[in-house]
Amino acid sequence: MMNILAPPAIEARNLTVVRGPRTVLRSLDFTVPKGQITGLLGPSGCGKSTLMRAAVGTQAKVTGTLKVLDQPAGSPSLRSRIGYVTQDPSVYDDLTVRQNLDYFAAVLDPGRGPAAQRRHDHVDRAITDVDLTTHADSLAGNLSGGQRSRVSLAVALLGAPELLVLDEPTVGLDPVLRRDLWNLFHTIAADRGATILVSSHVMDEAERCHRLLLMREGEILADDTPDALRTRTARATVEEAFLRLVDEANAGRHSTGPETPTRSPR
């Protein structure tokens, strides 16, 4: 059970990212509570990946305040406390699944003796978590795209991170595997106390989250629970609620007069 008095896992105030002539993230204020699954949802190009890169400390030209696990984003002390999965699988094709995980586990927790046994245990658990036990000795380069994505997720799970940042981890996966991964996310949050920030442009995945950040064009349209969003907009689904909020935002912009068009952020 989450301690409501604990500081949030992520806290942003006036978070802004400018890339060339474009403002990619526009003065965002939001929090991500600990021990829950927060969904970052919105269409492709709305700024989700940029926000996630800012949270893990790999995004350039970030202004405003961004704290992660009560430390400034990007602090060296956070490296072993955060697991990050990008949209492109980050694995070595000429290594097997187990060899990939052994390598990354050694980077996270170098040493011999008890450290080596600890790494072995973490690798075994990560392989089991992502359901790749029967492929543990297969070369990553011979796996399907979905399986390679699961290897990347297994790498992020090494060392039991306190915060998992997952950028569209279910893209290209079949419905059964998507369901199984979401069950895993809930287990990680409920049983291990980890916080998960997961992005998607598939609105039905919003219903699986404890809390939602709905984004459009570099702005956050809503920061609330799925139930509260449906109630607030008097809509039956989160997708319908999102479309209602988009219509309201568009109406507000039109009522204040035309604005200079900008290219959509990525």
C-alpha positions, 0 to 999 in steps of 0.5 A: 500500500502506498504511503501518501505522505511519501514524496512522489516518484517524479515531480515536475514544475514548469518542465520545458524542453525547447528543440531548435525553434520548437517548444517540445514540452510546454511548462509541465507541472505533474507528479507520479506517485510511488508504487503505482502504474502511471500511464503517459498517453497521447498520440504519436509525436505529442512529447511522451518520449521527450518527457521520459528522456527528461525523467531518466536524465538523457534529454538535453536542454531541459529547464524547470524543476524535475525531481526523480526519487527525491533527487534531481533528474540525471543524478549519478546516484539514480542510475542503479535505481531506474530501469529504462526501456526505449522504443528500440530494443537495446540488446546485442544480437550476437549474444544469447538472451542470458549472455545479454542479461549477464553482461548488463547485470555485471555492469550494474553489480560488479564483483565475485562471490556473493555478488556473482550469485546475486547477479545470477539470481537477478538474471534468472528472475528477469528471464522468467518475468518476461517469459523467455525461459525457453529462449534463454540460450537463443541468440538475440538476433534470431528472436522476433521483434516482440521477443527482443523487446522483452529482452530489453524489458528484462534488462530494465528489471535487473536489480529490482529498480525502484522506478521503471520508465517504459516507452511503449513497451507493448508496441507490436505485441500480440494481445495475449503477450500484451495482457501478460506484460500488463499483469507483470507490471501490476505484480511489480507495482503491488508485490515489489513496491516499484513505480512504473511510468509507461507510455502508450498511444493505445487508449485501451491500455489506459484502463489498466493504469492507476493514474493517467497523464494525458498529453497532446502537443507538448501539454498535459490535458489531464492528470487523474485516475481513469475513473475520475476522468470518465466522471469529469467528462461524463464519458464511458471510456478513457478514449472518449474522455480524452477526445472530449478534453481535446475538443475542449482544448481546441475550443479554448484556443479558438476562443482566444484567437488564432495562434501561430501554427507549430510543428508537432513535437516528437 
